[in-house]
């Protein structure tokens, strides 16, 4: 089976998840290609693939603007093909489920049919910084879930996230972030502690940052992915109206030796508990089935040996 996953990852969370999916699919002997949407030059023939995947971080309960630009340009397939969607965000609110509504209305016209949809909690790159303990827990949970979810896709077991009434108009309202990102992006500034390494210029997915005569200029194509501010080693970029929400520096995803104080432990507390509880239930159920299958295989092998001996 040939699988193509097209993805956008602002600061690396979605890429981590996609890489784990690639590992899971390849472990079953399938061929997997990936395409970074920001590369723009899409030269893959969708007709050559058995399954198509789309992965992105959720921006204001929607897919990022760069994802919309990409899927609108996709050609219409001759025959219908199955599509799976992978999403990441910093909180497990059910409201995040609406992020695929508009993309699917576009992709359906391209003859891509949604069969599977998954959402993984990964640490924030804006709003506030999750503790290292929470980041570790999120990633550990995702790593255990992904092989199970990948198997569901391969087994053609359809899984979709539940939507709710008035989801479509809500998604439409929140897509103001696409315009707001461009508006706010022009208000980014660089602090005096900038060392002019130009890393932000080189990593911006929309080429929105330029330098003229040593001065940085931020254009009108910002998609609020936070890559420039989050990965700046000098913490030198101010993100306009959202400066108080800025998060700087990548997560290690390692289990910390000491527990840190969690200043946001009450934030979406019940939602996080439900997310991790459901994940644990799914993981335990999958492990239980694997153990039963192994026991059956062992009994079969023992019986085979006895039959040969007799």
Helices and strands as residue ranges (DSSP letters): E 2-7, H 13-27, E 31-36, G 37-39, G 46-48, E 51-59, E 62-63, H 65-72, E 81-89, G 94-100, H 101-108, E 112-121, H 132-154, H 167-174, H 176-185, E 189-190, H 199-203, E 209-212, E 215-218, H 227-231, E 237-238, G 240-245, H 269-309
